[in-house]
Amino acid sequence: MRVLVIGANGQTGHQLVTQLHTRGDVPIAGLRPDEDGEEWEDQGIAVRRLDLLAKPEKIASALMGCEAIMFAAGSGGRTKDDMTLLIDLDGAVKTMQAAQIAGVDRFLMISMLFAEDRNRWAEPLKPLYAAKFYADNWLVHQTNLAYTIVQPGALSFHPGTGHIKSDPLAVGSIPRADLAAFMVAALHAPQTIGKTIPVLSGDLSIAEVLAQL
C-alpha cells in the first residue's frame, strides 16, 4: 500500500517509514519544505514536501496517488502554543480536508491517551491535549474518511517489545517502535476503521490486541 507518512523525520514518523518499508508497503516520506530527505532517498524511498501552514488545496497536491495517510507530525516541544494550534490542530484538520480533495480514504491519526477526557489532561500539556481533542473530533464528525485514531501513552525511547495492551482506563507508556508497529498492523486491519484505540506497553502481541477489536 502506498502510504504517506506526514512527519517522517520525527521520532515516531521515522519508525513508521522504516517499518512500512520492512513490511513491504510503499512508504512516502512526507517532509516540510525545508527538511532534508536524503536519508530516505538513499534507501529508494520517495519524498514529498508539504507545508502544513498552507491551504488544504495546496497540501492535497502532495497526497495525490496515495492510498493511506499516517499523520505523525507535531509542532514539537520547543515551539510555543501558537504553533501547537497551527500544526497539531489546524495542520491536522487541513490534512484531513486535503485527503478528501485528493481522494485518499484511509487516515491513521496519532493522538494522545485521554485526549477525549479534559479531567485527565496534564497541566503542562493542556494546549497539546486541546489540539488533539479538537482534531480527533473533526476527523470523527466532520469527515467521511476511513479513520483510525491511536492514543498512545507516554512515548519512550526504549526498544520495542512487540507486546502491548489496549485498556481505556490504564495509564503508562509505550516505546515508539511498538506504537509504529501497531500503526502499521492497524493499517491492514479493517476492524480498526472507525475506532479510537488506546495503546500501552502490555503482555499481549499486537495480533492478539487487534483480534479483540
C-alpha positions, 0 to 999 in steps of 0.5 A: 500500500502506498502510504504517506507518512506526514512527519517522517523525520520525527521520532515516531514518523521515522519508525513508521517509514522504516517499518512500512518499508520492512513490511513491504508497503510503499512508504512516502516520506512526507517532509516540510519544505525545508527538511532534508530527505536524503536519508530516505532517498538513499534507501529508494524511498520517495519524498514529498514536501508539504507545508502544513501552514498552507491551504488544504488545496495546496497540501492535497497536491502532495497526497495525490496517488496515495492510498493511506495517510499516517499523520505523525507530525507535531509542532514539537516541544520547543515551539510555543502554543501558537504553533501547537494550534497551527500544526497539531490542530489546524495542520491536522484538520487541513490534512484531513480536508486535503485527503478528501480533495485528493481522494485518499480514504484511509487516515491513521491519526496519532493522538494522545491517551485521554485526549477525549477526557479534559479531567485527565489532561496534564497541566503542562500539556493542556494546549497539546491535549486541546489540539488533539481533542479538537482534531480527533473530533473533526476527523470523527464528525466532520469527515467521511474518511476511513479513520483510525485514531491511536492514543498512545501513552507516554512515548519512550525511547526504549526498544520495542517489545512487540507486546502491548495492551489496549485498556481505556482506563490504564495509564503508562507508556509505550516505546515508539517502535511498538506504537509504529508497529501497531500503526502499521498492523492497524493499517491492514486491519479493517476492524480498526476503521472507525475506532479510537484505540488506546495503546500501552506497553502490555503482555499481549502481541499486537495480533492478539490486541487487534483480534479483540477489536 
